[in-house]
């Protein structure tokens, strides 16, 4: 008499489906595609200018003319969105960040030229004042050095409107001022930019992983060792992140973001489970630098490790990832077709 096989082992062997490539592919729960990628780039003033970011091997700051050539490659690879971050001349940095909303500013001009050349490429702009302030903080300071919330929001609204007027598809407030999403959404509606999307940096933590980015945009020196703990979130908190996300959704955000990425995948999961809205994460400069250091030293495999890192975002619930690896990943995915 044949012994009855029960639902557990050995009747149920989870390794059966792992034996063959075809069955592993059939039951794979999450996949990474080019549609999941947003590519952050740094734009410089001038012509024919290209500068390496020392702390981010393989990443360069580019003038608009060179960025247009880069964008042509991104479109050919199928990358859906490019995220612009400016490198502002020191002479244009002020206490009140007026250059942030200059209609002929660096970001505004880059948006116009990119949209004229590649209308199908989504353009996302950073709405924040730190590249434009002499002190490197994301807002306007009072006499004690505290970032003023409502005054800063007024400037952010002007900045967002200038980006929308230039043709930006998506504005991404990364400042963490209270109420700025509602103020920007109202201003966009009142000025006829009803289809301009808002990706809110809803849970942006006061993280140590941002160092190479601040080098890239030239704000690290202005910050002079200061921190942003009075407006960015405490890394110890997750319930507070859910409150931030809830406020931003209520105020009109189309998409929300968690930043940084891999150290905060638990936050991504909680946000996606609780709200079910388009949820993104930023694999920030420090994460990129750590990967590249290990890869260049031969401690980690390049392609396998990068692809695994991004798949982890998808598994955690992210609908897409801002990553400096986007271009090379898109190239790998195209090669695999």
VOMIFI-952044 format. One line per 8 residues: number of its first residue (from 1); for each residue x, y, z of C-alpha. Coordinates in steps of 0.02 Angstrom, whole numbers, plus 50000, padded with zeros to 5 digits. Layout:
NUM	X Y Z ~ ... $
//
This chain:
1	50000 50000 50000 ~ 50069 50170 49948 ~ 50097 50286 50092 ~ 49988 50441 50077 ~ 50087 50597 50038 ~ 50033 50741 50147 ~ 50039 50925 50108 ~ 50207 50950 50192 $
9	50377 50876 50154 ~ 50409 50768 50053 ~ 50249 50797 49957 ~ 50287 50981 49957 ~ 50466 51016 49906 ~ 50495 51201 49876 ~ 50658 51163 49786 ~ 50565 51075 49644 $
17	50522 51240 49563 ~ 50700 51304 49585 ~ 50782 51161 49489 ~ 50756 51228 49312 ~ 50776 51401 49237 ~ 50605 51389 49153 ~ 50513 51353 49315 ~ 50608 51487 49411 $
25	50553 51611 49277 ~ 50374 51550 49282 ~ 50352 51579 49468 ~ 50458 51736 49485 ~ 50357 51859 49589 ~ 50441 52022 49538 ~ 50533 52084 49385 ~ 50633 52239 49343 $
33	50605 52326 49176 ~ 50664 52487 49097 ~ 50494 52561 49138 ~ 50543 52558 49323 ~ 50690 52676 49301 ~ 50711 52863 49330 ~ 50884 52931 49288 ~ 50950 53076 49395 $
41	51071 53192 49302 ~ 51172 53345 49352 ~ 51166 53495 49235 ~ 51304 53628 49226 ~ 51300 53805 49156 ~ 51402 53838 49000 ~ 51440 53745 48838 ~ 51539 53586 48807 $
49	51569 53564 48992 ~ 51587 53395 49074 ~ 51648 53364 49251 ~ 51670 53200 49342 ~ 51593 53184 49515 ~ 51740 53117 49614 ~ 51637 53032 49748 ~ 51522 52950 49619 $
57	51631 52855 49494 ~ 51553 52854 49321 ~ 51435 53001 49357 ~ 51466 53168 49272 ~ 51398 53344 49277 ~ 51355 53403 49101 ~ 51310 53565 49014 ~ 51143 53569 48923 $
65	51217 53535 48750 ~ 51301 53376 48812 ~ 51147 53329 48911 ~ 51045 53333 48750 ~ 51162 53203 48675 ~ 51145 53099 48832 ~ 50955 53114 48824 ~ 50956 53045 48646 $
73	51038 52887 48714 ~ 50914 52877 48857 ~ 50767 52888 48738 ~ 50841 52752 48628 ~ 50858 52641 48782 ~ 50676 52672 48831 ~ 50709 52759 48997 ~ 50545 52849 49035 $
81	50600 52993 49147 ~ 50754 53101 49174 ~ 50770 53194 49340 ~ 50863 53361 49333 ~ 50976 53427 49470 ~ 51069 53593 49444 ~ 51247 53643 49483 ~ 51227 53829 49514 $
89	51366 53958 49502 ~ 51423 54022 49671 ~ 51385 54200 49615 ~ 51201 54154 49595 ~ 51179 54085 49771 ~ 51091 54204 49890 ~ 51002 54206 50058 ~ 50831 54212 49973 $
97	50869 54091 49830 ~ 50799 54206 49695 ~ 50887 54108 49557 ~ 50777 53958 49596 ~ 50629 54036 49504 ~ 50722 54133 49370 ~ 50625 54094 49209 ~ 50791 54094 49115 $
105	50883 53993 49247 ~ 50985 53837 49215 ~ 50848 53711 49254 ~ 50715 53807 49162 ~ 50823 53820 49005 ~ 50870 53635 49016 ~ 50687 53587 49028 ~ 50641 53691 48875 $
113	50780 53619 48768 ~ 50750 53439 48823 ~ 50563 53447 48792 ~ 50589 53529 48622 ~ 50710 53394 48569 ~ 50629 53243 48653 ~ 50445 53275 48690 ~ 50419 53092 48732 $
121	50548 53094 48873 ~ 50475 53134 49043 ~ 50564 53276 49132 ~ 50561 53284 49321 ~ 50630 53435 49414 ~ 50691 53453 49592 ~ 50594 53584 49688 ~ 50712 53634 49828 $
129	50818 53783 49872 ~ 50981 53706 49934 ~ 51073 53726 49767 ~ 51027 53910 49768 ~ 51062 53963 49948 ~ 51228 54026 50014 ~ 51210 53915 50168 ~ 51158 53753 50080 $
137	50997 53734 50178 ~ 50833 53696 50089 ~ 50747 53857 50139 ~ 50749 54034 50201 ~ 50829 54059 50373 ~ 50779 54168 50519 ~ 50907 54261 50624 ~ 50941 54103 50725 $
145	50975 53995 50573 ~ 50808 53903 50580 ~ 50726 53863 50413 ~ 50562 53959 50402 ~ 50423 53847 50340 ~ 50293 53962 50263 ~ 50414 54089 50189 ~ 50511 53946 50109 $
153	50350 53873 50039 ~ 50312 54037 49951 ~ 50478 54026 49860 ~ 50452 53842 49820 ~ 50285 53884 49739 ~ 50372 54012 49628 ~ 50505 53884 49584 ~ 50378 53748 49541 $
161	50278 53868 49432 ~ 50435 53919 49338 ~ 50474 53736 49304 ~ 50297 53701 49245 ~ 50300 53854 49132 ~ 50462 53790 49055 ~ 50377 53625 49015 ~ 50423 53508 49158 $
169	50309 53356 49161 ~ 50336 53323 49345 ~ 50392 53432 49490 ~ 50468 53344 49640 ~ 50472 53446 49801 ~ 50615 53376 49904 ~ 50622 53508 50040 ~ 50508 53430 50174 $
177	50419 53593 50220 ~ 50247 53564 50297 ~ 50104 53604 50179 ~ 50208 53636 50024 ~ 50122 53504 49918 ~ 49951 53584 49942 ~ 50020 53757 49905 ~ 50107 53698 49747 $
185	49956 53600 49687 ~ 49841 53749 49713 ~ 49960 53864 49619 ~ 49977 53742 49475 ~ 49788 53727 49460 ~ 49761 53915 49469 ~ 49891 53946 49334 ~ 49825 53816 49212 $
193	49955 53680 49241 ~ 49822 53552 49284 ~ 49919 53405 49212 ~ 50087 53444 49292 ~ 50123 53295 49404 ~ 50190 53306 49580 ~ 50306 53172 49647 ~ 50322 53216 49830 $
201	50477 53173 49929 ~ 50358 53124 50067 ~ 50472 53024 50180 ~ 50642 53104 50159 ~ 50757 53062 50302 ~ 50899 53166 50375 ~ 51020 53036 50312 ~ 51209 53021 50302 $
209	51192 52937 50133 ~ 51174 53103 50039 ~ 51355 53158 50050 ~ 51410 53125 49869 ~ 51254 53211 49801 ~ 51294 53369 49898 ~ 51468 53363 49823 ~ 51392 53343 49650 $
217	51279 53496 49662 ~ 51403 53600 49761 ~ 51302 53622 49920 ~ 51413 53524 50040 ~ 51536 53667 50060 ~ 51397 53791 50093 ~ 51320 53679 50224 ~ 51486 53684 50320 $
225	51453 53527 50420 ~ 51276 53578 50466 ~ 51128 53460 50458 ~ 50946 53464 50405 ~ 50870 53377 50555 ~ 50743 53516 50589 ~ 50647 53475 50430 ~ 50703 53306 50362 $
233	50644 53153 50456 ~ 50729 53062 50600 ~ 50797 52894 50535 ~ 50722 52812 50691 ~ 50542 52849 50639 ~ 50421 52755 50527 ~ 50248 52799 50593 ~ 50290 52982 50562 $
241	50331 52937 50381 ~ 50155 52870 50359 ~ 50085 53034 50424 ~ 50193 53131 50301 ~ 50133 53022 50156 ~ 49951 53040 50208 ~ 49966 53230 50212 ~ 50049 53238 50041 $
249	49918 53127 49961 ~ 49779 53231 50037 ~ 49863 53391 49975 ~ 49872 53331 49794 ~ 50028 53227 49766 ~ 50013 53107 49619 ~ 50159 53000 49677 ~ 50257 52984 49838 $
257	50438 52944 49870 ~ 50544 52870 50008 ~ 50724 52929 50019 ~ 50853 52851 50044 ~ 50813 52683 49968 ~ 50888 52517 50023 ~ 50911 52562 50208 ~ 50727 52614 50210 $
265	50641 52473 50115 ~ 50534 52439 50267 ~ 50462 52614 50246 ~ 50426 52580 50062 ~ 50333 52422 50108 ~ 50228 52507 50241 ~ 50185 52652 50126 ~ 50132 52538 49983 $
273	50030 52424 50096 ~ 49940 52565 50185 ~ 49904 52684 50042 ~ 49916 52586 49880 ~ 49970 52741 49784 ~ 50113 52754 49658 ~ 50264 52736 49771 ~ 50444 52771 49723 $
281	50612 52761 49807 ~ 50779 52846 49777 ~ 50937 52741 49775 ~ 51038 52889 49833 ~ 51216 52944 49800 ~ 51288 52859 49953 ~ 51211 52693 49902 ~ 51283 52715 49728 $
289	51455 52758 49797 ~ 51457 52606 49912 ~ 51412 52490 49769 ~ 51542 52566 49653 ~ 51679 52558 49784 ~ 51649 52372 49812 ~ 51631 52338 49626 ~ 51791 52431 49580 $
297	51885 52337 49715 ~ 51824 52171 49647 ~ 51726 52132 49805 ~ 51557 52125 49718 ~ 51503 52076 49543 ~ 51443 52229 49449 ~ 51292 52177 49348 ~ 51226 52044 49465 $
305	51239 52154 49620 ~ 51163 52309 49540 ~ 51018 52212 49468 ~ 50986 52126 49634 ~ 50988 52291 49726 ~ 50854 52364 49612 ~ 50748 52208 49615 ~ 50742 52228 49805 $
313	50653 52394 49780 ~ 50521 52309 49674 ~ 50498 52170 49801 ~ 50474 52299 49938 ~ 50332 52379 49840 ~ 50413 52520 49742 ~ 50334 52558 49575 ~ 50495 52636 49515 $
321	50670 52685 49569 ~ 50775 52841 49547 ~ 50948 52771 49520 ~ 51115 52827 49449 ~ 51130 52651 49378 ~ 50979 52677 49265 ~ 51075 52698 49103 ~ 51184 52545 49121 $
329	51038 52441 49183 ~ 50935 52493 49032 ~ 51081 52441 48921 ~ 51090 52271 49005 ~ 50902 52245 48989 ~ 50910 52289 48804 ~ 51052 52166 48777 ~ 50947 52029 48856 $
337	50802 52050 48735 $
//
